[in-house]
Amino acid sequence: MPRTTETASFQFNHTMIRVRDPDVSVKFYTEILGMDLLSKNNMGDYTLYFLAFDQGQNYKDISEEEKDKAKFAREGVLELTHNHGTETDASFAGYSSGNSDPGRGFGHIAITVNDVEEACARFETLGVQFKKRPQDGKMRHIAFILDPDGYWIEVVPSSLKL
């Protein structure tokens, strides 16, 4: 069904994934992938972390209140949810990345980069774990890396034509 007047203002805003250790995960998404932390909201038993690529908006130069508002005013936001205590619970088995049983639910998030090979070389030097390198398999123009919780992140060229 095509967009109508009623749905003209709708846009995809964010995806939420649960993380075991927010310090490790936020560091990965900000320092390895280059996302900006838009807000951190402590909700009592859990904390929400909203991250996004700046898309030309320098989030480092705006107030925390403006960053917090920005999380719902744009597309492409990643919400990390940390349930307090998981980072120190030795019996915690971790979250399902959605890929342990293929074909059943969540699979991955994706980022675009100018040069997949160059990005992967950087990930390699930073010790990022790979699920698939560009030279592996039939699809040689993409890669998959793993975040600290084992979620798959597809790395695709920004100029990919399907």
C-alpha positions in Angstrom: 0.0 0.0 0.0 1.5 3.4 -0.9 2.1 6.1 1.6 -1.0 8.1 2.4 -1.6 11.4 4.0 -2.1 9.6 7.3 1.4 7.9 7.1 3.3 10.7 5.4 5.1 11.7 8.6 6.0 8.1 9.6 9.7 7.2 9.6 11.8 4.4 10.9 13.5 5.6 14.1 15.4 3.0 16.1 16.2 -0.6 16.8 16.8 -1.9 20.3 19.2 -4.6 21.3 20.1 -5.8 24.9 23.7 -5.6 26.0 25.5 -7.3 28.9 28.1 -4.6 29.7 27.2 -1.1 28.6 30.7 0.3 29.1 32.1 -2.3 26.7 29.2 -1.9 24.2 29.1 1.9 24.2 32.9 2.0 23.7 32.5 -0.4 20.7 29.8 1.6 19.0 31.4 5.0 19.7 35.1 4.2 19.3 35.1 1.3 16.8 32.1 2.3 14.7 32.2 6.1 15.3 28.6 6.6 16.5 27.7 9.4 18.9 26.0 8.8 22.2 22.8 10.8 22.0 21.5 10.0 25.5 21.7 7.8 28.5 18.5 7.3 30.4 18.5 5.4 33.7 15.1 3.8 34.1 15.7 2.1 37.5 16.4 -1.6 36.8 17.7 -0.8 33.3 19.5 1.9 31.4 18.9 3.0 27.8 21.7 4.2 25.6 20.8 5.9 22.2 23.5 6.1 19.6 23.6 7.3 16.0 25.9 8.5 13.3 26.0 12.3 13.2 24.7 12.7 9.6 26.3 16.2 9.4 25.0 17.2 12.8 27.9 17.7 15.2 26.5 16.2 18.3 29.6 17.1 20.3 28.6 20.8 19.9 25.0 20.6 21.2 23.6 20.4 24.7 22.7 17.1 26.4 19.0 18.2 26.2 19.3 18.8 22.5 20.9 15.4 22.0 18.2 13.8 24.0 15.5 15.4 21.8 17.4 14.4 18.6 17.1 10.7 19.3 13.4 10.7 18.3 13.7 13.4 15.6 15.7 11.3 13.1 16.2 7.9 11.5 18.9 5.3 12.1 19.2 5.3 15.9 20.4 2.3 17.8 19.1 1.8 21.3 21.2 -0.4 23.7 19.3 -1.6 26.7 21.3 -2.7 29.7 19.5 -4.7 32.4 21.4 -3.9 35.6 23.5 -6.7 37.0 24.1 -8.7 33.9 27.7 -7.4 33.6 28.7 -9.0 36.9 26.5 -12.1 36.9 28.8 -15.0 36.3 25.8 -17.3 35.5 24.4 -14.9 32.9 24.7 -16.8 29.6 24.3 -13.7 27.4 21.6 -12.7 24.9 20.7 -14.5 21.7 22.0 -12.6 18.7 19.2 -14.1 16.7 21.6 -16.2 14.6 22.0 -19.3 16.7 18.8 -20.7 15.0 18.9 -19.4 11.4 15.7 -18.3 9.9 14.1 -17.5 13.3 13.9 -13.8 14.1 16.5 -11.1 14.3 19.6 -11.4 12.1 21.7 -8.3 12.0 22.1 -4.6 11.7 24.1 -3.0 8.9 26.3 0.0 8.4 27.6 1.5 5.1 31.2 2.5 4.5 33.0 4.1 1.6 35.5 1.2 1.3 34.7 -2.2 2.9 38.3 -3.5 2.6 39.7 -0.4 4.3 37.1 -0.5 7.1 37.8 -4.2 7.6 41.6 -3.6 7.8 40.9 -1.0 10.5 38.6 -3.4 12.4 41.3 -6.1 12.2 43.9 -3.8 13.8 41.4 -2.9 16.5 40.8 -6.6 17.3 37.2 -6.7 16.2 35.9 -10.3 15.7 34.7 -11.2 12.2 31.9 -13.5 11.3 32.7 -13.1 7.6 35.6 -11.2 5.9 35.1 -9.8 2.4 37.3 -12.5 0.8 35.1 -15.3 2.4 32.3 -16.9 0.5 30.5 -15.7 -2.6 29.6 -12.2 -1.6 33.0 -10.6 -1.7 31.8 -7.0 -1.4 30.5 -7.3 2.2 31.7 -8.3 5.6 30.1 -9.2 9.0 31.7 -8.2 12.3 30.5 -9.1 15.8 29.8 -6.6 18.6 30.7 -7.4 22.2 27.5 -9.3 22.7 27.8 -11.3 19.5 25.3 -9.3 17.4 26.1 -9.4 13.7 26.9 -6.1 12.0 26.9 -6.2 8.2 29.4 -3.9 6.6 28.4 -2.9 3.1 29.7 -0.4 0.6 27.7 2.9 0.5 27.7 2.5 -3.3 26.2 -1.0 -3.4 23.7 -1.5 -6.2 21.2 -4.3 -5.8 
